[in-house]
């Protein structure tokens, strides 16, 4: 992706920081955590404020620049890219949907990294089907009481505030509302981080609400219109996940190319074998297609945001980018493992990590089967 000079400087800064800082935390001491020192380093170069307007101390970066940032981060580790992506999504929703008091209070602290934000939508029986939410927000004197649970929440246990979606009426999706819930809220408890196969620096855990009281001022956007808020965030989130997938794929392809040039069999480099050349050619084609689709989806987001719309929903392009890029990353990383042979199965050679991380991206922000449903419905009306 070609970047303007200012945006290119941002990407170069992110690359340098990722190259030097991420390795410090890629060990058992920090796995299943959000290292606060790392979050501070990322915040110090402005990444906590990617989606926050400049008047509140943010970068107000375009979707195209944001995608380039996450692609760059994911080349070095998908974990930090994921928790910053979620933070940026929630910050962007607050910037667009909050009232003046909420913006003035939260956005400056989100931009500096004083606060880490998380997105709490998924439930044990309601992942892609938001209409099936069972978490309730029951009206009480001066606010609401939250009852229910959320699962697989990125940064749970480390975030300072959660954007929680709950039923506020017995109707369909129009009866969902969004609430800004501080981590210190009485009645909110958090489960242990889940043991998962990849993205070790992006922990997930469950949230439990036992009559957790939040004041009326915690409501983000109009009552009963939280589903629109969620959709507005998911479009940008899917573009960012596509960008993360591209970053992983770039790293895997680079590792495979280097191995093919250095490893010799039957008296010549593996790179000279036509069968392996064909695999590399296919990997490259998938990667370039994924990057172009991601850029197209980011451009559509930027064009829509330029209209001043508070609800951003580019369902078709963002779903196409997310689905294609994450499937491409899964294919490319699997082929990278194969091209490295026995070394590909050894942790020391990293490509097995790329494959594990890529699998997660086919599931988060709406599993790719859901993306295909969205694409088909958009095409067929």
N, C-alpha and C positions, 0 to 999 in steps of 0.2 A: 504494500500500500504506500503510495506516495504521500508524504506529509508536508504541510507548510513548515517553514523554518522553526517557528515557536513550538509546534507540536512535535517536530522531529527532535528538538532539544529535550522535551519531556520524555520521549521514548528512549533517547540515549541515556538520560539520567536514570530511568527505571532499569535499563539493561545493566548499567554499571552497579547499581545498588543490588539488584538481584544476583549478579555474579559474585559479589563480595560478601553480602549479608546472608543469603539463604543457606549456604553450606554450614554456617555456625549453628543452625538449628535442625539440621538433617541428621538427627541421632535420637536414640531412645529417651534421652532426658526430656526432650521437648515434644515427642510424638503424642498426639491426641490432646494437644494444647494449642492455644493461640498465644504465642510468646509475646508478652506485652512490650518487651524491648524491640522485637521485630516490628510490631504494629506502630511503635513510636518512630522507628526509622522510616517506615513507609509514609507515615503521616508528615514527617519533617520535610519530605520532598513533595508534599501536596496530595498524595494519593487518597487520603481519607476524605478529601474535599473534591474529588473528581466530578461529582454530580451536583455540587453545591454552588449557588451563584456567588460571584466575586464579592458582592456587597456583604456577604456573611463570612468571607475569608476562604471561599472555595476556588477551584480552578474553572468551574463551569465548562468542563471539557465537552467537546462534541462527542456524539456516539462513535464516530469514526476514530477519533483519537483515543477514546476509552477502549475500543476494541483493540487498537494497536498496543495499548499499555498491557492489557490482559494477555494478549498473544505473547508479548515479550516476557512477562512474568512467568507464564506457564512453561516457557522453554527451559526454565531453571527449576521450577517446582510449582505444581498445580495448586497445592494447598493454600499458600498465601493469596494466590490469584482468586481462589474461591471465596475466602472470607472477606477480602477487600471488595469483590464483586457484589456480595450480599450487602455489605455495609453501604456501598455506593447506591444500590437499588433502593434501600430503605431511605437513605438520605435524599435521593431524588424524589421519592414519593412525598416526603415531608416538605421538601422545597416546593412541590407543585400543589399539594392538597391540603397543607396545614393552614391554620389561621395565622394572623400576624404574631400573636403572642407565642404560639408554638414555634414558629420560625425563629423569632428573636431569641428565644430561650435555648433551642436545641441546635440549630444549624451552626452557629459559631463553634460550639463544643464538639459537634460531629466533624467539622472541618479540620480542627486541630488534632483530632484523635483523642481528646479527653474522654469522649464516649465512643464505644464500639456498638454498632447496631446489628440486629439480627431480624430475620423474617420468619414468622411462625404461622404457617398455613396448614401444613400436612398433619393428618391425624391417623390413628391406627386403622380406621375404616374410611378415610377420606383423603386420598392423595390427589390424584388428578380430578376427582369428582368433588368439586368444592361445594356442590349443593348438598352433599352428604355430611357436612360438618355437624358434629354433635356438641362441640364446645359452645357453651351458652354465656351470654352476657345479660344477666337479669337486672332490670332497673331497680335501683335502690335509692334511698334518700341522698341526693347530691352526687350520684354516680351510678356505677354498675358493679355487680359481683360476677366474677368469671368462675365458671365451673367446667371442668373437662381437662383434656390433655392434648399435647402436640408431640409428634415424634420426628426424628431425623432432622432436627433443627441445627443448622450450621452455626457454630460459635456458641451454642447453648452452654451455659456455665461460665463463659468468659465475656459475653456481651454485657453491656451496661443498660441497654434497653431493647425491648422486643416489640416488633409490630405484629400484633396478635389479631387474628380474624376469628370472629365468633358470631353465632346466631343471635339476633336481637328480635326476631319474630319467628313465627311458626311457618312462614311462607317459604318460597323457593329461594333462589340465589339473591333475590332482591332484599331478603331479610338478613343479610350478613353485614356486619359493621367492623371497622378497623379501629384498633386501640393501641396507643403508645403506652407500653407497660414497662416501668423501670424494673431492673433486676432485684431491687430491694423491696419490692411490693410484698407485703404480708400475705401469706396464703399461696405464694408462688414457690414451688420447690423444683429442683432440677436433678435429673437422673445422672448416672455415671456416663461418661463418654462411651459411645459404642465402639467395639473392636471391629474395624472394617478392613477391607483388603487393600486400600490405597488412600491417597491424599492424606497422609499422616499428619500434616500441619493444618488440617481443616477439620477440627473435631465436630461431631454431631452428637446430640443427646436429646432426651425427652424433657418436656415441660409439664408440670402438673399444677392445676389451678383448683384450690380448695376454698371457694367463696372469697377469692382474692378481690379486694375492693380497689377500683380505679375511679377517680372523680370524673365528672362530665367533661372536664378539660382534657381528658386523655383520648377522647374521640377524635379520630383523624378523618376529616371529610364529613359529609352529611350522614345522619343515622340511616341505617339500612342500605347504604350504597358502598359498602366495603368491597363488594365483588368487583366493582369498576376500578377501585383503587388497586386491587390485586392484579387484575388484568393489565393495568397500566404499567405496573412494575415488571410483570413477567415478560412482556415483549422485549424490553431492554435487557433483562436478565438472560433471555435466550440468545440474544446476539453476543453477549459477553461470554456465555458458555461456549458458543461456537468459536469465539476467538481463543479461548483457553484450549479447546481441542486442537486448533491449528498450531498453537505454540507447542503442545506436546508432540504433534505429528512432525513439526519441523525438527525438534530435538531427536526424535526417533530416526528420521530419515538421515540426518547428519551423522548419527552414530553408525548407522548401517553403511553409509558410503565410506566412512573412514575405515571401518572394519574390512570392507571388500577390497580397499586399496592396500591395506597392510597385511592381510592374511594371504598366505600362499598355499596352494594345493597343486599337486601334479606339475610342479615347476613353474607355475605362473600365478599372478594375483587372482583372487576370486573375481575381481572386477572384470577380468577378461572372459568370463564364462557367460555365454549369451543368455542362458536361462535365468541367471541372476540379474543380468542387465535388464531383461524384460520386467522382472519384479520391481526393480528400482524405477523404471519408466512408469509403471502403473501407479506406484506410490506417489510419484511426483505429480502425475496428472490429477489424482484424487485430491492432493493437497492444494494445488492451484485452483481447482474448481471450488473447493471449500472456502478458500480465502476470498475468491471473487464473490461468492454468494454472501459471505459475511460482510464484505464491504458494501454490497448492494443493500443489504438489510440495514446496516448502519446509516447509509445515506438516506434511506426512507425515514428512519427515525429522526434524523436531523432535519429533514424537510418538514416533517409533521410538527416537530417542536418549534420550528421557525414560525408556524402559524399562531403560536401562543396557546395551543390546546393543553389543558391540564391533564386530560386522559390520553395517554399515548398507547395506541393499539395498532400495530402493524402485524396482524396475525399471520398472514400468508408468508411474507418475506422472512420474518423472524423464525417461524417454525421450519421453513425450508432450510435456512442457514443452520439452525441448531441440529436438525435431523441429519442433514447431509454431512456437516463437518464432524459431528461426533461419530457417525458411522465410519467416515473416512479415517478418523484418528484411530478407531478400533482396528480397522483393517491394516493401516500403515504400521501401527505399533506391533501388531501380531506378526506381520511380515518382517519387521525389524528383528524380532526375537528369532524368527526362523533363519534369517540371513546370518545371524551371529552363531547359529548352531548351538553347541553345548554352552558356549559363553553367554548366549542370550538368556539362558535359564538361571544364570548366576547373578545374585544381587549386586556384586561388585561392578558389573558391566551396565547397570542402570536401565537397560531397555526393558527389562521385565517390570520395572516400576512404571515406565511409560504406559505399558499395556494395562497394568492394574488401574492406573489413574484414568485412562481413556474409558474403561468400562463404566466407571462412575458417571461420566458425562453423558452416556447414553440414557441414564436414568433420571438425573436431577433436572429441575426446571421443566418437568413434564417428560415422561418416558417417550422414547421415539415412536412407540406405537400410537401414543396420543397425538404426537406431532403429525403423524400420517393421517389420523382422523381429521385433525384441524385443516390440513392441506386439502384433503378431499372435499370437505364440507365447503371450504372457501371456493374451490373450483366448481363445485356442482350446485352451489347455492343452497 
